[in-house]
């Protein structure tokens, strides 16, 4: 029997009315409340705004419970839900409104300049209407399976945004595929920190609600602590994430990554593939948490599912994109559109067929003819399959690098390169051969872990693991790879970086050290060689000083027991004085950078010295962190007695305590604020 999400929510409102359906912080909608909200919104759209069946209604997809209510309310009255990114500009939202031929835009975003051309109404107002005072809700009419249900706008890799049209048939099969492919249970409490206008987040939201489970919303992955708080507050059993966000969480959580993530029964990653290195690491770190990687698109929803955890028993599958469900057909085609028997040496373009496939692109007839053929959706992905039915991705067909007739898959180069310990992340593209012989050559954009990165060592590492023609011929160092809002690598932006060189042309070892240094708080037992420590200290006392007074002192402590007792004492006094002290673990040495309190430039001088030391250490691959509570508490009796024992002059303030050692865990990559640079005299 044909079903819809609306009808199912209505049923759940009767069978489990008080169960939480959608939550965000302290705001919770039960299934009864969610259905009533959808009814009242749908009724208001029909009665107050004259919205008719098949009319398009654009709305801002906030990561809050009202998004689910408005989405369902639009479909309750038979209209088509059109999603706008909560961060979209007025110009972009207006373009989608016009292209989709919407009749109404529900939003509270400023739309300055478009008030006369767009029919606007407050999203908050329609959501907060008193459902008890409204007249009887309009009757919900079950739509035809092929009626238009939703429109998702996606730009793909290039060009003008395209409206992907999903029928009710597509929507129900997309959510059922997700339930089956992942095994979502009715008792699930899934944490969803993704933008809800994106197809990945949307299909997860639909599937969880259809199962009668609970979805906990979060506004992005920016703060890992919120992941932990939500997990604890709701005892979440599942997490939906993108591969890039998993790296952000690992970096921010440090020691807490495994304890927090292991509380989830499963983690599903989508909107991009985990690298092979990520897959191996996550399955080793989280043996009791099932890791899934799903391939999907706005046009298909989730279609290929990979249980990454099971690849421990089947190692060859760790490289796979996934395996189609029984009701999803995958075909590999040659350039003429003919089905072929594929393998690693004979890949082809992936085509997909199933009831979950979109109806087509809105008002894009020529593109539809190119993309939808004989019931098959043609993708731009170059793949091959194995005897077990697993699909393996070589990359987008347009991204494949032609090196003198030999085909190079960027993803293969990236997976191998990411196994090199000196790389945080990388991306490979094809660029013109400067000698004009090979046509293209591979170029590798690298984000190194530290300033000790060696291009020569990386070349040596790669040469032992891949054929010669696949080896990158150019290496470009970046501080970070350009990504889109979902965290996927933006290859178009990378090509633009290469074609219009900017920052990378100015990259040198000094700039590289500055841009890649991160604070490190956990260290290994490996001692710092004396000659390197001496050079780090030398970099400190070669820093500039006001009036060249050089009134500073560098006190070096290397005894493990002494360092441990210092940490205990400083932490105790800092707590007594309500001073925040961020900790450290097992450094090889501490350097107390002090200066005469009578020197008005003492703080600045010590700061310059500390920064020089940090950058010098980083250039050797040695981690460091600035610890500053001593500047506030160094005159407390217990602390001063300790400093006296080290020979720190009594008239000195310890402006910085610097910890050094080889990193046991990478430092946290923190977002940098924008808009802090202002040229006052530029043209």
C-alpha positions in Angstrom: 0.0 0.0 0.0 1.3 3.5 -0.9 2.0 5.6 2.1 3.2 9.1 3.0 5.2 10.6 5.9 2.2 12.8 6.8 -0.2 9.8 7.1 2.4 8.0 9.2 2.9 10.9 11.6 -0.9 11.1 12.0 -0.9 7.4 13.0 2.0 7.9 15.4 0.2 10.9 17.0 -2.5 8.4 18.0 -0.3 5.4 19.0 2.5 7.3 20.8 1.2 10.9 21.3 3.6 11.8 24.1 6.8 10.5 22.6 9.3 13.2 21.6 9.5 13.4 17.8 11.8 16.4 17.3 14.0 18.2 19.9 16.3 21.2 19.9 17.9 22.2 23.3 14.9 22.7 25.6 12.3 22.8 22.8 10.5 19.5 22.2 7.6 18.5 19.9 5.9 15.2 20.7 4.3 13.3 17.9 0.8 14.6 18.8 2.2 18.2 18.9 4.0 17.7 15.6 0.9 16.5 13.8 -1.3 19.2 15.3 1.3 21.8 14.2 1.4 20.3 10.7 -2.4 20.3 10.5 -2.7 24.0 11.7 0.0 25.2 9.3 -1.5 23.3 6.4 -4.9 24.6 7.2 -3.7 28.2 7.5 -1.8 27.9 4.2 -4.9 26.7 2.4 -7.5 29.0 4.1 -5.5 32.2 4.8 -3.0 32.2 1.9 -5.0 30.4 -0.8 -2.2 27.8 -1.3 -3.5 25.1 -3.6 -2.5 21.6 -4.5 0.9 21.5 -6.3 1.7 25.2 -5.4 5.3 25.6 -4.4 6.0 27.1 -1.0 9.6 28.1 -0.2 10.6 28.1 3.5 13.8 28.6 5.5 15.0 25.2 6.7 16.1 26.1 10.3 17.7 23.4 12.4 14.8 23.6 14.8 11.6 21.7 15.4 9.6 24.3 13.5 11.3 23.1 10.3 9.7 19.6 10.6 6.3 21.2 11.4 6.4 23.6 8.5 7.7 21.0 6.1 4.9 18.6 7.0 2.4 21.4 7.1 3.2 22.4 3.5 2.6 18.8 2.3 -0.5 18.5 4.5 -2.3 21.0 2.3 -1.0 19.3 -0.9 1.6 21.9 -1.7 5.2 21.3 -2.7 7.9 22.0 -0.1 10.9 24.0 -1.5 13.9 24.3 0.9 16.0 27.4 1.4 19.3 27.3 3.2 19.1 29.1 6.5 22.3 30.9 5.6 21.3 31.9 2.1 21.5 35.5 1.0 18.4 37.4 0.1 19.6 37.3 -3.5 19.9 33.5 -3.6 16.6 32.9 -1.8 14.9 35.3 -4.3 16.4 33.3 -7.2 15.1 30.0 -5.9 11.7 31.6 -5.3 11.5 32.8 -8.9 12.9 29.7 -10.4 10.6 27.4 -8.5 7.6 29.7 -9.2 6.8 29.6 -5.5 3.6 31.4 -4.3 4.9 32.1 -0.8 8.1 32.4 1.2 8.0 31.5 4.9 11.0 33.1 6.5 12.2 35.6 9.1 15.3 36.5 7.2 15.7 40.1 6.0 14.7 40.3 2.3 15.6 43.9 1.8 14.9 45.0 -1.8 12.6 42.0 -2.5 9.6 43.0 -0.4 7.5 44.0 -3.5 8.4 41.0 -5.7 8.1 38.1 -3.2 5.1 37.2 -1.1 6.6 36.9 2.4 5.2 35.8 5.7 6.8 35.2 9.1 7.9 31.6 9.6 7.8 32.1 13.4 4.3 33.5 13.3 2.7 30.7 11.3 4.5 28.2 13.5 3.5 29.7 16.9 -0.3 30.0 16.1 -2.5 28.7 18.9 -3.6 25.3 17.5 -6.4 25.0 20.1 -8.1 28.2 18.9 -8.1 27.4 15.2 -11.1 26.0 13.4 -11.2 22.3 12.6 -8.2 21.4 10.5 -8.7 20.8 6.8 -8.9 17.1 5.8 -5.6 15.5 4.6 -6.0 14.1 1.1 -3.7 11.2 0.2 -1.8 12.3 -2.9 -1.1 10.4 -6.1 2.3 8.6 -5.8 3.6 10.5 -8.8 2.5 14.0 -7.5 5.3 16.4 -6.8 6.2 16.4 -3.1 9.4 18.4 -2.7 12.0 20.4 -4.6 15.6 20.5 -3.5 18.0 23.0 -5.1 21.5 21.7 -5.8 24.2 23.4 -7.7 26.1 20.1 -8.2 29.7 20.8 -9.2 29.1 23.7 -11.6 26.5 26.0 -13.0 23.2 27.5 -12.0 21.3 25.7 -9.1 19.0 23.0 -10.3 15.7 22.1 -8.8 15.5 18.4 -8.1 11.8 17.3 -8.1 10.9 14.4 -5.9 7.5 12.7 -6.1 5.8 11.2 -3.1 6.8 7.8 -4.5 10.5 8.9 -4.4 10.2 10.3 -0.9 8.7 7.2 0.6 11.3 4.9 -1.0 14.2 7.2 -0.1 13.2 7.0 3.6 12.5 3.3 3.4 15.9 2.7 1.9 17.6 4.6 4.7 15.7 2.6 7.3 16.6 -0.6 5.7 20.2 0.3 4.7 21.1 1.5 8.2 18.7 -0.4 10.4 17.0 2.5 12.1 15.0 1.3 15.1 11.8 2.8 16.6 13.6 3.3 19.9 16.4 5.3 18.1 17.4 8.8 19.4 19.4 10.2 16.6 21.6 13.3 16.8 21.4 15.4 13.6 23.8 18.4 13.5 23.4 19.0 9.7 21.7 21.7 7.6 18.2 20.4 7.0 17.9 21.7 3.4 20.5 19.2 2.4 19.4 15.8 1.0 21.4 13.7 3.5 20.0 15.4 6.6 16.5 15.5 5.1 16.4 11.8 4.3 17.7 10.9 7.8 15.0 13.2 9.4 12.3 11.6 7.3 13.4 8.1 8.1 13.7 8.7 11.9 10.2 10.2 12.0 8.7 7.5 9.9 10.0 4.9 12.3 8.5 6.8 15.2 11.9 7.4 16.7 13.3 10.7 18.1 15.6 13.2 16.2 17.7 15.6 18.2 18.7 18.6 16.2 21.9 20.6 16.6 23.1 23.7 14.8 26.3 22.3 13.2 29.5 20.7 14.5 31.2 23.9 15.5 31.4 23.0 19.1 32.2 19.4 20.0 31.0 20.0 23.6 27.5 20.4 22.3 27.7 16.9 20.7 28.7 15.6 24.1 26.0 17.6 25.9 23.2 16.4 23.6 24.4 12.8 23.7 24.3 12.9 27.5 21.0 14.8 27.8 19.1 12.5 25.3 21.2 9.4 25.6 21.5 9.4 21.8 21.9 6.1 20.2 23.0 7.4 16.7 24.7 10.2 14.9 24.5 11.4 11.3 27.7 13.2 10.2 29.8 14.1 7.2 33.5 12.9 7.0 35.0 16.4 7.5 33.0 16.9 10.7 34.4 13.6 12.1 37.8 15.1 11.8 36.7 18.3 13.5 35.3 16.4 16.4 38.4 14.2 16.7 40.5 17.4 16.8 38.3 19.2 19.3 37.6 16.3 21.6 41.1 14.9 21.8 41.0 12.3 24.6 37.2 12.5 24.9 36.6 11.5 21.2 36.5 7.7 21.9 34.6 7.8 25.2 31.9 10.1 23.6 31.6 8.5 20.2 31.6 5.0 21.6 28.3 5.8 23.3 26.5 5.8 19.9 25.1 2.5 18.7 25.9 3.6 15.1 27.3 6.6 13.2 26.3 7.2 9.6 28.4 9.4 7.4 27.2 10.7 4.1 27.6 13.6 1.7 31.0 12.3 0.9 33.1 9.3 1.6 35.3 8.6 4.6 38.9 8.1 3.4 40.4 4.6 3.8 42.6 5.9 6.6 39.5 7.3 8.4 37.6 4.0 8.0 40.5 1.9 9.4 41.0 4.3 12.3 37.4 4.6 13.3 36.7 0.9 13.2 39.8 0.4 15.4 38.9 3.2 17.8 35.2 2.4 18.0 34.9 -1.4 17.8 31.5 -1.4 19.5 30.0 1.4 17.4 28.8 0.4 13.9 30.2 2.8 11.3 28.2 3.3 8.0 29.2 5.2 4.9 26.4 6.0 2.5 26.5 7.1 -1.0 23.6 9.2 -2.2 22.6 12.3 -3.9 19.7 14.8 -4.1 18.5 12.9 -7.1 18.4 9.4 -5.4 18.6 9.8 -1.6 20.8 7.1 0.0 21.3 4.4 -2.5 24.6 2.5 -1.7 25.3 1.5 1.9 28.5 0.3 3.4 28.9 -1.2 6.9 32.4 0.0 7.4 32.7 -2.0 10.6 32.2 -5.3 8.7 35.2 -4.5 6.5 37.4 -5.7 9.3 36.4 -9.2 8.3 36.4 -8.4 4.6 39.4 -6.0 4.1 38.9 -5.5 0.3 35.5 -3.9 1.0 37.1 -1.0 3.0 37.8 0.6 -0.4 34.2 0.3 -1.6 31.6 3.0 -2.1 28.9 0.7 -0.9 26.4 -1.9 -2.0 23.0 -1.3 -3.4 19.9 -2.5 -1.6 17.8 -5.3 -3.4 15.4 -2.7 -4.7 18.2 -0.5 -6.1 19.8 -1.4 -9.4 23.3 -0.3 -10.4 24.6 -0.5 -13.9 28.1 0.4 -15.2 28.0 1.9 -18.7 30.6 2.7 -21.3 30.7 6.1 -23.1 28.0 5.0 -25.5 25.6 4.1 -22.7 26.0 0.4 -23.1 26.1 -1.8 -20.0 29.5 -3.4 -19.5 31.2 -5.9 -17.2 33.4 -3.7 -15.1 36.5 -4.2 -13.0 39.3 -2.0 -11.7 40.9 -1.9 -15.1 37.7 -1.4 -17.0 35.5 1.1 -15.1 32.5 3.0 -16.5 29.9 5.5 -15.7 27.4 4.6 -12.9 23.7 4.5 -13.7 21.0 3.9 -11.0 17.4 2.7 -11.2 14.7 2.4 -8.6 11.6 4.0 -7.3 13.6 6.5 -5.2 15.0 8.3 -8.3 13.8 11.9 -8.9 11.2 12.8 -11.4 13.6 15.2 -13.0 15.1 18.7 -12.9 12.6 21.5 -12.7 12.3 23.2 -16.1 15.5 21.6 -17.4 14.3 19.5 -20.3 17.6 19.1 -22.1 19.4 18.1 -18.9 16.6 15.6 -18.1 17.1 14.0 -21.5 20.8 13.7 -20.8 20.4 12.4 -17.3 17.3 10.2 -17.4 17.4 7.5 -20.0 15.3 4.4 -20.3 14.5 4.5 -16.5 18.1 4.9 -15.6 19.6 8.0 -13.8 23.1 8.6 -15.3 25.6 9.9 -12.7 28.9 11.5 -13.4 30.7 8.9 -11.2 33.4 6.6 -12.7 33.0 3.2 -10.9 33.5 -0.5 -11.1 31.9 -3.5 -9.3 33.1 -6.7 -7.8 31.6 -10.2 -7.7 30.0 -9.5 -4.3 28.0 -6.6 -5.8 30.1 -3.8 -4.1 30.6 -0.6 -6.0 34.0 1.1 -6.1 34.4 4.8 -6.9 37.3 6.1 -8.9 36.0 9.7 -8.8 33.8 12.0 -10.9 34.3 11.2 -14.6 35.4 14.9 -15.1 38.0 14.6 -12.4 39.9 11.6 -13.8 43.4 12.6 -14.8 44.6 11.6 -18.3 48.4 11.2 -18.0 49.7 10.4 -21.5 46.7 8.1 -22.1 46.9 6.5 -18.6 43.9 7.2 -16.4 44.6 8.3 -12.8 41.8 8.4 -10.2 42.3 11.3 -7.7 40.7 9.3 -4.9 43.3 6.6 -5.2 46.2 9.1 -4.9 44.5 10.8 -2.0 43.8 7.6 -0.1 47.4 6.5 -0.3 48.8 10.0 0.4 46.6 10.3 3.5 48.4 7.3 5.0 51.5 9.4 5.3 51.8 10.7 8.8 52.9 14.1 7.8 49.6 14.9 6.0 46.5 16.2 7.7 44.4 16.1 4.5 45.0 16.4 0.7 43.3 16.7 -2.7 44.5 15.6 -6.1 43.6 17.2 -9.4 44.9 17.1 -13.0 46.7 20.1 -14.3 48.3 20.8 -17.7 51.7 19.2 -18.3 54.1 22.3 -18.5 56.2 20.3 -21.0 53.2 19.7 -23.2 54.0 16.0 -23.5 51.6 14.1 -21.2 48.6 16.3 -21.5 47.9 16.3 -17.8 49.9 15.5 -14.7 48.7 14.9 -11.1 49.0 17.8 -8.7 48.6 17.2 -5.0 47.3 19.9 -2.6 48.6 19.1 0.8 47.7 20.3 4.3 50.7 19.2 6.4 50.4 18.3 10.0 53.3 20.5 10.9 56.2 22.6 9.5 58.5 19.5 9.5 56.7 18.3 6.4 59.1 17.1 3.7 58.0 17.0 0.1 61.0 14.7 -0.7 59.9 12.2 2.0 56.3 12.2 0.8 57.5 11.5 -2.8 59.6 8.6 -1.5 56.5 7.3 0.4 54.3 7.5 -2.6 56.8 6.0 -5.0 56.8 2.8 -3.1 53.0 2.5 -3.2 51.8 3.5 -6.7 52.7 3.3 -10.4 55.1 6.0 -11.6 52.5 7.7 -13.9 50.2 8.2 -10.9 52.8 10.1 -8.8 52.0 13.7 -8.3 54.4 16.0 -10.2 53.5 19.1 -8.3 52.9 19.7 -4.6 51.1 22.7 -3.3 50.9 23.4 0.4 47.8 24.9 1.9 46.7 25.8 5.4 43.3 24.1 4.7 41.4 22.7 1.7 38.5 24.7 0.4 35.2 22.9 1.3 31.5 23.5 0.7 29.0 24.0 3.5 28.6 20.2 3.9 32.3 19.8 4.3 33.0 18.2 0.9 36.2 19.1 -0.8 35.4 21.8 -3.4 37.5 20.7 -6.4 36.3 23.6 -8.5 37.8 26.0 -5.9 41.0 24.0 -5.9 41.3 24.3 -9.6 40.8 28.0 -9.3 43.5 28.2 -6.8 45.9 26.5 -9.2 44.8 28.5 -12.2 44.9 31.8 -10.3 47.7 31.4 -7.8 47.5 33.5 -4.7 48.5 32.4 -1.3 50.3 29.3 -2.3 52.8 31.3 -4.4 53.8 33.1 -1.3 54.1 30.0 0.9 57.5 29.5 2.3 58.8 27.6 5.4 58.2 30.5 7.7 54.6 31.2 6.6 54.0 27.4 6.6 55.1 27.2 10.2 52.9 30.1 11.2 49.8 28.8 9.4 50.1 25.2 10.5 51.0 25.5 14.1 48.4 24.3 16.6 48.5 24.2 20.4 49.5 20.7 21.6 48.7 19.5 25.2 49.5 15.8 25.1 53.0 14.6 24.5 54.9 11.4 24.1 57.8 10.1 26.1 60.3 10.9 23.3 62.8 13.5 24.6 63.7 16.6 22.7 67.3 16.4 21.4 69.5 18.9 23.2 70.7 20.6 20.0 67.1 21.3 18.9 66.1 22.5 22.4 69.0 24.8 22.4 68.0 26.2 19.0 64.4 26.7 20.2 65.7 28.7 23.2 68.0 30.6 20.9 65.0 31.6 18.7 63.5 33.0 21.9 66.3 35.2 23.0 66.7 36.5 19.4 63.2 38.0 19.6 62.8 41.8 19.6 62.8 43.7 22.9 61.7 47.2 23.7 64.8 49.5 23.8 66.8 46.3 23.5 66.7 45.9 27.3 66.7 42.1 27.2 65.7 41.9 30.8 64.0 38.6 30.4 64.9 35.2 31.8 64.3 31.7 30.3 64.1 29.0 33.0 64.1 25.5 31.6 62.7 22.6 33.6 63.0 19.0 32.3 62.6 16.7 35.3 59.4 14.8 35.0 58.7 14.7 38.8 59.3 18.5 39.0 57.0 19.2 36.1 54.3 17.0 37.6 54.5 18.7 41.0 54.4 22.1 39.3 51.3 21.2 37.4 49.6 20.1 40.7 50.6 23.2 42.6 49.8 25.7 39.9 46.4 24.1 39.3 45.6 24.2 43.0 46.4 27.9 43.4 44.7 28.8 40.1 41.5 27.1 41.3 41.7 28.9 44.6 42.0 32.3 42.8 39.3 31.4 40.2 41.9 31.5 37.4 41.3 29.3 34.4 44.1 26.9 33.8 44.0 24.7 30.7 46.0 21.6 31.3 48.9 19.7 29.7 50.1 16.2 29.9 53.6 14.8 29.9 55.7 17.5 28.2 59.5 17.0 27.8 60.2 20.4 29.3 58.6 23.6 30.6 60.2 27.0 29.9 59.2 29.8 32.2 59.5 33.1 30.3 59.8 35.9 32.8 60.7 39.6 32.7 61.5 42.4 35.2 58.2 43.9 36.4 59.9 47.3 36.2 60.2 47.0 32.4 57.0 48.5 30.9 57.5 46.3 27.8 58.1 43.2 29.8 54.9 41.4 28.7 55.4 42.3 25.0 59.0 41.1 25.1 58.1 37.8 26.7 55.3 37.3 24.2 57.6 37.8 21.2 60.1 35.4 22.7 57.4 32.8 23.4 56.0 33.0 19.8 59.5 32.6 18.4 60.0 29.5 20.5 56.7 28.0 19.5 57.3 28.5 15.8 60.9 27.2 16.0 59.6 24.1 17.8 56.9 23.6 15.2 59.5 23.8 12.4 61.2 20.8 14.0 57.9 18.9 14.3 57.8 19.5 18.1 54.5 20.5 19.8 54.0 23.3 22.2 51.4 25.2 24.2 51.2 28.5 25.9 50.1 28.3 29.6 49.4 31.7 31.2 48.1 31.4 34.8 51.5 32.2 36.3 51.3 35.8 35.2 48.4 36.3 37.5 49.4 34.1 40.5 53.2 34.2 40.4 53.3 36.4 43.6 51.2 34.0 45.6 53.4 32.7 48.5 53.4 29.0 47.4 54.1 29.9 43.8 56.8 32.5 44.6 58.5 29.9 46.9 58.6 27.5 43.9 59.9 30.2 41.6 62.6 31.1 44.1 63.7 27.5 44.1 64.2 27.7 40.4 66.2 30.9 40.7 63.6 33.2 39.0 64.4 36.7 40.2 61.8 38.0 42.8 61.2 41.1 40.7 60.2 39.0 37.7 56.7 38.2 36.5 56.4 34.9 34.7 54.4 36.1 31.6 54.4 32.7 29.9 54.9 29.1 30.8 55.6 27.2 27.6 55.4 23.4 27.4 57.3 21.5 24.7 57.4 17.9 23.5 56.6 15.6 20.6 52.8 15.5 20.1 50.8 12.4 21.2 47.7 14.0 19.6 47.3 16.7 17.0 46.3 20.1 18.2 42.8 21.4 17.6 42.2 23.3 14.4 40.2 26.3 15.5 38.2 28.5 13.1 39.6 31.9 12.6 37.4 35.0 12.9 36.7 36.9 9.8 36.4 40.7 9.3 39.2 41.6 11.6 41.5 43.1 8.9 40.6 46.6 7.7 42.5 48.7 5.2 41.7 52.3 5.9 43.5 53.8 2.9 42.9 51.3 0.1 41.3 52.3 -3.1 
